[in-house]
Amino acid sequence: MRERQVTESEAWLAVNAAELPARTTLALLEHYGSAAALIAASPTDVSSSGHLTPAEAARFAEAQQRDYRFDLRKLADLNVRLIPIQDAEYPPNLRQIYDPPAVLFVRGSLQARDERAIAIVGTRRVTPYGRLVSETLARDLAARGVTVISGMAVGADAAAHRGALSADGRTIGVLACGIDVPYPRDTMELREQTVSRGAVISEVPLGTPARAGRFQARNRLISGLALGVIVTEAPEKSGALITANHAANQGRQVFAVPGSVNSEFSRGTHALLRDGARLVESVEDILDELCLPDVPDAPEEPAAAEAHEPVSSLTGDERSLLDALSLQQKYVDDIMHECELPSSRASAGLLMLELKGLVRRLPGNMFMRVR
């Protein structure tokens, strides 16, 4: 590469900078034994190894010649760590997939308890229903000691991260751009909050912009980090469905939240349910399917603790109305019919449940349970 001997971190940066397919990179690392040995090899030797196309060989030779000392200084300034696949801190769930990245850029901390992780994904054009479902499921999972994974995008992803943070839980955001790139700008404050309660990670080099193809690659990491993937809301063509497909191919459980048959944003989730995804109405559906017990020492979510008293002090009408609701949105007329309550009593009871923070009113005079 050059006369100066490179450090191990520089060697990993060079391997990453070549942006080879993940399986190709792993094959080369196995062939040469280490990142340092791979980068020190002659371009002709690497090219003739049989693992690279001519275009890939050219990119690799170029990556070998670069000086990465500036990148190392920038990583230090940003408090970003390089975690190679051989490192003990590398996420075990991710290491098990077919094409794990050789290197992760990480801001924040990765912990052993992050093996108990669930991904929550959905559309960027999230409806109030989809946003509330994403927040609620994330909050309830985090309150039970489960790490919530998502893609730091606007919409359902952002709602999932916020839900986990509201429970003082752990969450991990996976980027489709370089970890130093401020994209999307609308979630930059949320990114900083996520770093403080978990981690933000990327597999692509510093300065890499978010492009269409990178989101599909990013999605395999979202599912790979998790034990299962929940799709809360998605139209027929959605990146969330790509994540679900990655999950199925990786042997992860796919969950889907049903919605209105009249909503275009439920067509993707309904298609997943027809194909065998597990239907989700509450966090218990997820925990039971994956045999995940509550973590005994998991911090209780403050909001949930505050809810004990309102729930215990419900009137008969309020209890009946609450029991008729779930994470599925329901029209007020259907609620009244199910509870056999006149309009005046049902409206009064629903209003009190709203004030107690137990239900949420949605557009179209529909309601859903929050806790």
DAMO-V717863 format. One record per residue. RES is the residue in one letter. SS is DSSP state (~ for helix, > for strand, _ for the rest). PHI is phi in radians with two decimals (NA if undefined). NEAR is the number of other ideal C-beta (glycine too) atoms within 8 Angstrom. Layout:
res=<RES/RES>
ss=<SS/SS>
phi=<PHI/PHI>
near=<NEAR/NEAR>
This chain:
res=<M/R/E/R/Q/V/T/E/S/E/A/W/L/A/V/N/A/A/E/L/P/A/R/T/T/L/A/L/L/E/H/Y/G/S/A/A/A/L/I/A/A/S/P/T/D/V/S/S/S/G/H/L/T/P/A/E/A/A/R/F/A/E/A/Q/Q/R/D/Y/R/F/D/L/R/K/L/A/D/L/N/V/R/L/I/P/I/Q/D/A/E/Y/P/P/N/L/R/Q/I/Y/D/P/P/A/V/L/F/V/R/G/S/L/Q/A/R/D/E/R/A/I/A/I/V/G/T/R/R/V/T/P/Y/G/R/L/V/S/E/T/L/A/R/D/L/A/A/R/G/V/T/V/I/S/G/M/A/V/G/A/D/A/A/A/H/R/G/A/L/S/A/D/G/R/T/I/G/V/L/A/C/G/I/D/V/P/Y/P/R/D/T/M/E/L/R/E/Q/T/V/S/R/G/A/V/I/S/E/V/P/L/G/T/P/A/R/A/G/R/F/Q/A/R/N/R/L/I/S/G/L/A/L/G/V/I/V/T/E/A/P/E/K/S/G/A/L/I/T/A/N/H/A/A/N/Q/G/R/Q/V/F/A/V/P/G/S/V/N/S/E/F/S/R/G/T/H/A/L/L/R/D/G/A/R/L/V/E/S/V/E/D/I/L/D/E/L/C/L/P/D/V/P/D/A/P/E/E/P/A/A/A/E/A/H/E/P/V/S/S/L/T/G/D/E/R/S/L/L/D/A/L/S/L/Q/Q/K/Y/V/D/D/I/M/H/E/C/E/L/P/S/S/R/A/S/A/G/L/L/M/L/E/L/K/G/L/V/R/R/L/P/G/N/M/F/M/R/V/R>
ss=<_/_/_/_/_/_/_/~/~/~/~/~/~/~/~/~/~/_/_/_/_/~/~/~/~/~/~/~/~/~/~/~/_/_/~/~/~/~/~/~/_/_/~/~/~/~/~/_/_/_/_/_/_/~/~/~/~/~/~/~/~/~/~/~/~/_/_/_/~/~/~/~/~/~/~/~/~/~/_/_/>/>/>/>/_/_/_/_/_/_/_/~/~/~/~/_/_/_/_/_/_/_/>/>/>/>/>/>/_/_/_/~/~/~/~/_/>/>/>/>/>/_/_/_/_/_/_/~/~/~/~/~/~/~/~/~/~/~/~/~/~/~/~/_/_/_/>/>/>/>/_/_/_/_/_/~/~/~/~/~/~/~/~/~/~/~/_/_/_/_/>/>/>/>/_/_/_/_/_/_/_/_/_/_/~/~/~/~/~/~/~/~/~/~/~/~/~/>/>/>/>/>/_/_/_/_/_/_/_/_/_/~/~/~/~/~/~/~/~/~/~/~/~/~/_/_/_/>/>/>/>/_/_/_/_/_/_/_/~/~/~/~/~/~/~/~/~/~/~/_/_/_/>/>/>/>/_/_/_/_/_/_/_/~/~/~/~/~/~/~/~/~/~/~/_/_/_/>/>/_/_/_/~/~/~/~/~/~/~/~/_/_/_/_/_/_/_/_/_/_/_/~/~/~/~/~/~/~/~/~/~/~/_/_/_/~/~/~/~/~/~/~/~/_/_/_/_/_/_/>/>/~/~/~/~/~/~/~/~/_/_/_/~/~/~/~/~/~/~/~/~/~/~/~/~/_/_/_/>/>/>/>/_/_/_/>/>/>/>/_/_>
phi=<NA/-2.90/-1.18/-1.18/-1.29/-1.47/-1.36/-1.08/-1.10/-1.10/-1.11/-1.17/-1.10/-1.15/-1.02/-1.18/-1.13/-1.20/0.84/-1.44/-0.97/-0.99/-1.15/-1.14/-1.06/-1.13/-1.14/-1.15/-1.09/-1.17/-1.17/-1.67/1.65/-2.83/-1.12/-1.10/-1.17/-1.12/-1.24/-1.38/-1.20/-1.23/-0.95/-1.13/-1.12/-1.13/-1.11/-1.52/-1.25/1.59/-1.68/-2.02/-1.36/-0.99/-1.15/-1.18/-1.10/-1.15/-1.13/-1.17/-1.08/-1.15/-1.13/-1.09/-1.51/-1.29/-1.78/-1.85/-1.15/-1.12/-1.07/-1.12/-1.15/-1.17/-1.06/-1.13/-1.11/-1.53/1.03/-1.85/-1.90/-1.59/-2.15/-1.25/-1.11/-1.43/-1.33/-1.11/-1.44/-1.06/-1.03/-1.03/-1.03/-1.24/-1.09/-1.42/-1.34/-1.13/-2.28/-1.24/-1.20/-1.23/-2.43/-2.05/-1.70/-2.29/-1.90/1.80/-2.34/-1.85/-2.22/-1.06/-1.21/-1.26/-1.14/-1.47/-2.24/-2.23/-1.65/-2.17/-2.37/-3.10/-1.34/-1.21/-1.53/-1.19/-1.48/-0.97/-1.11/-1.10/-1.12/-1.17/-1.08/-1.08/-1.10/-1.15/-1.10/-1.11/-1.07/-1.20/-1.16/-1.10/-1.15/-1.80/1.46/-1.75/-1.36/-1.75/-1.87/-2.78/-1.86/1.05/-1.46/-1.21/1.59/-1.09/-1.03/-1.07/-1.08/-1.13/-1.07/-1.13/-1.07/-1.13/-1.15/-1.15/-1.65/1.03/-1.76/-1.68/-2.57/-2.22/-1.79/-1.94/-1.69/-1.73/-2.28/-1.04/-1.18/-1.68/-1.57/-1.40/-2.42/-1.32/-1.11/-1.16/-1.99/-1.15/-1.12/-1.11/-1.06/-1.14/-1.13/-1.14/-1.04/-1.28/-2.10/3.12/-2.78/-2.10/-2.29/-2.60/-1.86/-1.75/-1.07/-0.95/1.39/-1.29/-1.30/-1.41/-2.17/-0.90/-1.12/-1.28/-1.21/-1.12/-1.12/-1.06/-1.09/-1.18/-1.30/-1.01/-1.25/-1.16/-1.31/-1.92/-1.49/-2.82/-2.17/-1.83/-1.79/-1.55/-2.88/-2.85/-1.25/-1.10/-1.98/-2.58/-1.08/-1.10/-1.24/-1.14/-1.07/-1.10/-1.15/-1.04/-1.03/-1.08/-1.18/-1.55/1.39/-1.60/-1.35/-1.84/-2.06/-2.51/-1.78/-1.26/-2.43/-1.19/-1.22/-1.61/-1.72/-1.12/-1.43/-1.84/-1.14/-1.19/-1.19/-1.14/-1.11/-1.10/-1.11/-1.12/-1.52/1.93/-1.11/-1.37/-1.26/-2.06/-2.04/-2.72/-1.11/-1.11/-1.04/-1.33/-1.10/-1.18/-1.08/-1.67/0.95/-1.78/-1.29/-1.07/-1.39/-0.95/-1.70/-1.16/-1.11/-1.25/-1.17/-0.96/-1.11/-1.20/-1.09/-1.20/-1.36/-1.00/-1.14/-1.02/-1.12/-1.25/-1.88/-1.25/-1.34/-1.08/-1.11/-1.12/-1.11/-1.10/-1.14/-1.13/-1.15/-1.42/-1.86/-2.58/-1.24/-1.50/-1.16/-2.44/-1.20/-1.06/-1.10/-1.19/-1.13/-1.06/-1.12/-1.14/-1.55/0.97/-2.03/-1.19/-0.98/-1.11/-1.24/-1.16/-1.11/-1.12/-1.16/-1.14/-1.09/-1.14/-1.15/-1.08/-1.11/-1.47/1.32/-1.75/-2.33/-2.22/-1.48/-1.97/-0.98/1.50/1.03/-1.95/-2.33/-2.57/-1.35/-1.73/-2.27>
near=<7/6/2/4/3/12/7/7/9/12/15/13/14/16/16/12/10/12/7/11/7/10/8/11/12/12/9/14/14/7/9/9/6/8/13/9/9/14/13/8/9/5/10/6/8/15/11/6/9/4/8/12/5/7/6/12/12/8/11/14/11/9/11/10/7/8/5/12/7/7/9/12/8/10/12/8/6/9/6/11/8/12/11/11/11/4/7/3/5/12/10/7/12/13/9/8/10/6/9/12/10/13/13/13/16/14/12/12/6/11/6/4/9/13/9/10/14/15/16/18/19/17/14/8/6/13/9/7/14/17/12/13/13/18/13/12/18/20/16/13/15/19/13/12/11/12/15/19/13/19/14/15/11/8/13/19/18/14/16/19/18/11/17/18/13/10/15/9/19/12/17/18/16/15/16/13/12/13/14/8/11/4/9/9/6/6/13/9/6/12/11/8/10/17/11/6/12/14/12/16/15/13/11/12/9/10/7/11/8/11/6/5/6/12/11/10/10/13/14/13/13/17/15/14/14/14/11/14/17/14/19/15/19/14/9/7/5/11/9/14/13/10/17/16/8/13/15/9/7/12/4/12/10/14/15/15/15/9/13/7/5/3/10/6/14/12/11/17/16/12/10/13/11/6/6/5/12/10/10/12/8/8/9/6/12/16/13/7/10/10/6/9/5/7/9/4/5/10/7/7/14/8/11/13/8/9/12/8/7/11/10/6/5/9/7/6/12/11/9/11/16/13/6/9/11/8/11/8/9/12/8/12/6/8/15/12/7/7/11/5/11/6/7/6/9/15/9/9/14/14/8/10/12/11/6/8/10/12/13/8/8/11/4/5/5/12/13/16/10/9/9>
